[in-house]
Amino acid sequence: MHDEIIILDGGMGRELERVGAPFRQPEWSALALMEGPQFVYQVHQGYIAAGARVITTNSYAVVPFHIGAERFAAQGRELAALAGTLARGAADAQPALGVKVAGSLPPVFGSYQPELFNPDLAGEYLEVLVSGLAPSVDLWLAETQSSLIEVRAAHAATKATGKPLWVSYTLRDDVAPEKMPEPQLRSGESVAAGAALALEIGAEAILFNCAMPEVMEAAIRAAKAEFARAGRELPIGVYANAFPSQQDDSEANAVLTEIRADLDPVNYGQWARRWVDAGASIIGGCCGIGTEHIGALSGQFACGCGHHH
């Protein structure tokens, strides 16, 4: 049993919107980097105050899909570097807390669209993000990965930095878990295969994010089973979103999706308890999960013992 529960932050986009940052499509959360970086710093500070001990750089939307190919070519590295220094500054402002900075490496061709993957371009785009972020981050978080090939690209792009890699997969949530023979990534590949790949590339944690809370527990159990078969153990994390089911019909952030009313901090905390009981030791939130949720999680698990209260 992992005694220490690590608390991550929550989603960036809607928190930026909530604190009054410039926020619109298609730039999404990258707009604040360009027009109001102080808001990004403010959101990081809010999550740290709420109890997050790993905060994620606001680099998810620093890709051509969101900011356009020309702007990415001209400013991508500098925007990634800014995302890194803002997170690092917020973390270092309270040295006693030991907050770590995770460098967000998004799916570079848009979320939930594994079929658009282009290996040559992926390496080129990721290199821009990695070089900009590297001076500021403690670890890499390849997030919302829909397929194994996306994860291989993230590993290739980061391995020379010598910093740990956390791999976070997004899951199919268009079918009830009990109706699927096994939990799947959005590509249709199995979570078991994703877990095996995490071991193969030397990832230091496996996580599941940007899917509904309902599909997370089965994924934790599938990953644990794969690790048991391999005779290895890796920390497992979950940070779910508050969207209704989404599969293949649209890019995750192409429109402002309605947020589920049932996922308030208390209810989200009940899901988190199930994930911890199933074996997760890293807990946070994705789209639509904000500082209040993280505050509640921190209160729930911060005793560091991970037992029921």
C-alpha positions in Angstrom: 0.0 0.0 0.0 1.4 3.4 -0.9 1.1 5.5 2.2 1.7 8.9 0.6 -1.0 10.2 -1.7 0.5 12.8 -4.1 -2.0 15.6 -4.9 -1.8 17.0 -8.5 -3.5 20.2 -9.6 -6.7 20.5 -11.6 -7.6 21.8 -15.1 -6.0 25.0 -16.3 -8.4 26.3 -19.0 -11.6 26.9 -16.9 -9.6 28.2 -13.9 -8.1 30.8 -16.2 -11.5 31.7 -17.4 -12.8 31.9 -13.8 -10.0 34.3 -12.7 -10.7 36.6 -15.6 -7.9 35.6 -18.0 -8.3 36.2 -21.7 -9.7 32.9 -22.9 -11.2 31.8 -26.2 -10.9 29.4 -29.1 -8.8 28.4 -30.8 -5.9 29.4 -28.6 -7.6 28.0 -25.5 -5.2 28.2 -22.4 -2.3 29.4 -24.6 -4.0 32.8 -25.0 -3.2 33.7 -21.4 0.5 33.0 -22.0 0.5 35.6 -24.8 -1.8 38.2 -23.3 -2.0 37.7 -19.5 0.8 35.5 -18.1 0.1 36.8 -14.6 -3.2 34.9 -14.7 -1.4 31.7 -15.3 0.8 32.4 -12.3 -2.3 33.1 -10.2 -3.9 29.8 -11.1 -0.7 27.9 -10.2 -0.7 29.7 -6.9 -4.3 28.9 -6.3 -3.7 25.2 -6.8 -0.6 25.2 -4.5 -2.7 27.0 -1.8 -5.4 24.3 -2.3 -2.8 21.6 -1.6 -1.4 20.5 -5.0 2.2 19.3 -4.6 2.8 18.6 -8.3 1.7 21.5 -10.7 1.6 21.1 -14.4 2.9 23.7 -16.9 0.4 25.6 -19.0 1.9 24.2 -22.2 -1.0 21.9 -23.3 -2.3 24.3 -25.9 1.2 25.4 -27.2 0.7 23.3 -30.4 -0.1 24.3 -34.0 -3.6 22.9 -33.5 -4.4 25.7 -31.1 -2.1 28.6 -31.9 -1.5 28.0 -35.6 1.5 26.6 -37.5 3.1 30.0 -38.1 2.9 31.2 -34.6 4.1 27.9 -33.3 7.2 28.1 -35.6 7.9 31.7 -34.5 7.0 31.6 -30.8 6.4 28.0 -29.7 9.7 27.6 -27.9 9.4 31.0 -26.1 5.8 30.3 -25.1 6.8 26.9 -23.7 9.7 28.5 -21.8 7.3 31.0 -20.4 4.9 28.3 -19.3 7.8 26.6 -17.6 9.1 29.7 -15.8 5.6 30.7 -14.5 5.1 27.2 -12.9 8.6 27.1 -11.6 8.2 30.6 -10.0 5.0 29.6 -8.3 6.5 26.4 -7.0 9.7 28.1 -5.8 7.7 30.9 -4.1 7.0 28.5 -1.2 10.2 26.3 -0.9 9.0 24.6 2.3 6.2 22.9 0.4 8.5 21.1 -2.0 6.2 21.6 -5.0 7.3 19.8 -8.1 6.7 21.1 -11.7 5.5 18.6 -14.3 6.2 19.7 -17.9 3.0 19.1 -19.9 3.5 17.3 -23.2 0.2 17.2 -25.0 -0.9 15.1 -27.9 0.6 17.4 -30.5 -2.2 16.9 -33.2 -5.2 17.5 -30.9 -6.7 15.5 -28.2 -8.6 12.2 -28.8 -7.3 12.0 -32.4 -4.8 9.2 -32.5 -5.5 8.7 -36.2 -3.9 12.1 -37.0 -0.5 11.1 -35.6 2.5 11.9 -37.8 5.7 10.6 -36.4 8.1 13.0 -38.2 6.1 16.1 -37.2 5.4 14.8 -33.7 9.1 14.7 -33.0 9.7 18.2 -34.3 6.8 19.7 -32.3 7.7 17.9 -29.1 11.3 19.0 -29.4 10.2 22.6 -29.4 8.2 22.0 -26.2 10.9 20.0 -24.5 13.6 22.5 -25.2 11.5 25.4 -23.9 10.3 23.6 -20.8 13.4 21.6 -19.8 15.2 24.3 -17.7 12.1 24.7 -15.4 10.6 21.2 -14.9 11.3 18.4 -12.5 9.5 15.7 -14.6 7.7 15.2 -17.8 4.0 14.5 -18.0 2.9 13.2 -21.4 -0.8 13.7 -20.9 -4.0 12.7 -22.6 -2.1 10.1 -24.7 -4.6 8.2 -26.9 -2.2 5.7 -28.4 1.0 3.8 -27.8 2.8 5.6 -30.6 2.1 9.0 -29.0 3.8 7.8 -25.8 6.8 6.4 -27.7 7.2 9.8 -29.3 7.1 11.6 -26.0 9.7 9.2 -24.6 12.0 9.7 -27.6 11.6 13.5 -27.2 12.5 13.5 -23.4 14.9 10.7 -22.8 18.0 12.9 -23.4 16.9 15.3 -20.6 17.4 12.7 -17.9 14.2 13.8 -16.2 11.6 11.3 -15.1 8.7 10.6 -17.5 5.1 10.2 -16.3 2.8 8.7 -18.9 -0.9 9.6 -18.7 -3.4 7.9 -21.0 -6.9 9.0 -21.9 -9.5 6.2 -22.0 -12.5 5.3 -24.1 -15.5 6.4 -22.1 -18.2 6.1 -24.7 -19.1 2.5 -23.5 -19.9 1.5 -20.0 -16.9 -0.3 -18.5 -18.9 -3.4 -17.8 -19.8 -3.6 -21.5 -16.1 -3.7 -22.6 -14.1 -6.8 -22.4 -11.1 -4.7 -21.1 -10.4 -1.0 -20.5 -9.1 0.7 -23.7 -7.2 3.8 -24.7 -9.1 6.0 -27.2 -7.1 4.3 -30.0 -8.8 1.0 -29.1 -5.4 -0.4 -27.8 -5.7 -2.0 -24.3 -4.7 -0.4 -21.0 -2.7 -3.5 -20.4 -0.6 -2.8 -23.5 -0.3 0.8 -22.3 1.0 -0.3 -18.9 3.5 -2.7 -20.5 4.8 0.1 -22.7 5.2 2.3 -19.6 7.4 -0.4 -18.1 9.3 -0.9 -21.3 10.3 2.8 -21.7 11.2 3.2 -18.0 8.3 5.6 -17.1 8.2 6.4 -13.4 4.4 6.5 -13.1 1.4 5.7 -15.2 -1.7 7.8 -15.0 -5.2 8.1 -16.6 -6.7 11.5 -17.4 -9.2 13.4 -19.4 -11.9 10.7 -19.3 -15.0 10.2 -17.1 -14.5 9.1 -13.5 -16.6 6.1 -14.2 -13.9 4.4 -16.4 -10.9 5.0 -14.1 -11.2 2.2 -11.6 -11.1 -0.6 -14.2 -8.0 1.0 -15.8 -6.2 1.1 -12.4 -7.0 -2.6 -11.9 -5.9 -3.5 -15.5 -2.6 -1.6 -15.0 -2.0 -3.3 -11.6 -2.6 -6.7 -13.1 -0.1 -6.0 -15.9 2.5 -4.8 -13.4 1.9 -7.9 -11.3 2.4 -10.1 -14.4 5.7 -8.4 -15.0 6.7 -8.6 -11.4 7.1 -4.8 -11.2 5.4 -1.9 -9.5 4.8 1.6 -10.7 2.8 4.4 -9.0 -0.6 4.8 -10.6 -2.4 8.1 -10.9 -5.8 9.4 -11.9 -7.1 12.9 -12.9 -10.5 12.7 -14.5 -12.5 15.3 -16.3 -16.0 16.7 -15.6 -17.2 16.3 -19.2 -20.0 14.0 -20.3 -18.8 11.1 -22.4 -16.8 12.1 -25.5 -15.4 9.8 -28.1 -14.0 10.7 -31.5 -16.8 13.2 -32.3 -14.8 16.2 -31.5 -11.4 17.4 -30.3 -11.5 17.7 -26.5 -11.3 21.4 -26.4 -12.8 22.3 -29.8 -15.9 23.7 -28.1 -16.6 24.6 -24.5 -18.2 21.4 -23.4 -20.9 21.5 -20.7 -19.6 20.5 -17.3 -21.4 17.8 -15.4 -23.3 19.1 -12.4 -22.8 16.0 -10.3 -19.1 16.3 -10.0 -18.8 18.8 -7.2 -15.8 18.5 -4.8 -17.6 16.0 -2.5 -18.7 13.7 -5.2 -15.4 13.9 -7.0 -13.7 13.0 -3.7 -15.9 9.9 -3.4 -14.6 8.8 -6.8 -11.0 9.5 -5.7 -11.5 7.4 -2.6 -12.4 4.5 -4.9 -9.3 5.1 -7.0 -7.1 5.1 -4.0 -8.7 1.9 -2.6 -8.1 0.3 -6.0 -4.4 1.2 -5.8 -3.9 4.8 -7.1 -1.4 7.0 -5.2 -1.4 10.1 -7.4 -4.7 12.0 -7.6 -5.8 15.3 -9.3 -8.2 16.7 -11.8 -8.4 17.5 -15.5 -10.9 19.7 -17.5 -13.6 21.2 -15.3 -12.0 20.1 -12.0 -10.8 23.2 -10.2 -9.2 24.5 -7.0 -12.1 23.7 -4.8 -11.9 20.0 -5.9 -8.2 20.0 -5.2 -8.7 21.6 -1.8 -11.2 18.8 -0.9 -8.8 16.1 -2.2 -6.0 17.6 -0.2 -8.1 17.6 3.0 -9.2 14.1 2.3 -5.8 12.5 1.7 -3.2 15.0 3.2 -2.8 13.1 6.5 -0.3 11.1 4.4 -1.6 7.8 5.7 -4.1 7.0 2.9 -6.5 5.3 5.2 -10.2 5.8 5.7 -11.4 8.7 7.9 
